[in-house]
Amino acid sequence: TGDVGTQVEGRSYRTTGYPVTYGNSFVMTLEFTSDGPHAEAILTYDVDRGACVEVNQNAERLFGYDRRTIATLSRASLQPTHQPDGSVSLEKGPTYVARVLAGETVVFEWTYLPADGHTIPCEVRLVRQPGVSRLVRASIVDISERKLAEAARAALEDTLRATEGQLRQAQKMEAIGRLAGGIAQDFNNWLCVILGYGTLVLDGLCEND
C-alpha cells in the first residue's frame, strides 16, 4: 500500500493504495492530490454486488465513515429518501447508473446524507470503469458553498426587485403629487380671477340692484 503519484489528462492524481482484485485484474482508485474543500470524493460501485468496493480519503471525510464502513452500508444509508426535486432517491439513482452502463458519462446534482445526519448537496460525475465487471466510478464534489452563494444571490435579486418596485411606486406618487399640486395651483389661479371679476361686478352695482 501507499500513495503513488500519477498524471491523467494533465492533472495530478495519486492512488489510494487500496486495490481491489477481480480475477486477473484489479481496480486502483485515483484521488486528486488536492486536499482542499473542493477535492473529489471517489467511490467505486460494483453494480452486481450492490456495494462500494473502493473509497478514497475524501469520501471518508465527506460521509463521516471509514472506508470499511462505507463498503458495508446500503445505498439508502448514504442518501435521504427523497431528493430536493421530490424524486425518490432509490428510484432515481439507478436511472443514472443504467445510463452509465450504456456508455454515457453522466453529471448531475445529488444530495447525500453523511453520518452526522445533515444533508450535503453534491455534484456527481459517473463513468464506467474498464473491464468485464460492472463497476461505476463516482466522483463527488461538495457544492454547499455554491448553493449558499446561489441562495444569497437569489435573495439579493429579490431584494433589488422589491426595492425597484418601491422606487417606482414612490416615483408614481411623486408624479401624482406634482400633478395634484399643478392642478391645485391652476384652480387657485382661476379662483382668483373669478373672485376678482366678481368683486368688480359687485362694485359696479347700485345698492338697489
Secondary structure, DSSP 8 states (H G I E B T S, - for coil): ---EEEEETTEEEEE-S--EEETTEEE--EEES--STT--EEEEEETTTTEEEEE-HHHHHHHTS-HHHHHHS-GGGGS-SB-TTS-BHHHHHHHHHHHHHTT--EEEEEEE--TTS--EEEEEEEEE-SSSS-EEEEEEEE-HHHHHHHHHHHHHHHHHHHHHHHHHHHHHHHHHHHHHHHHHHHHHHHHHHHHHHHHHHHHHS-TT-
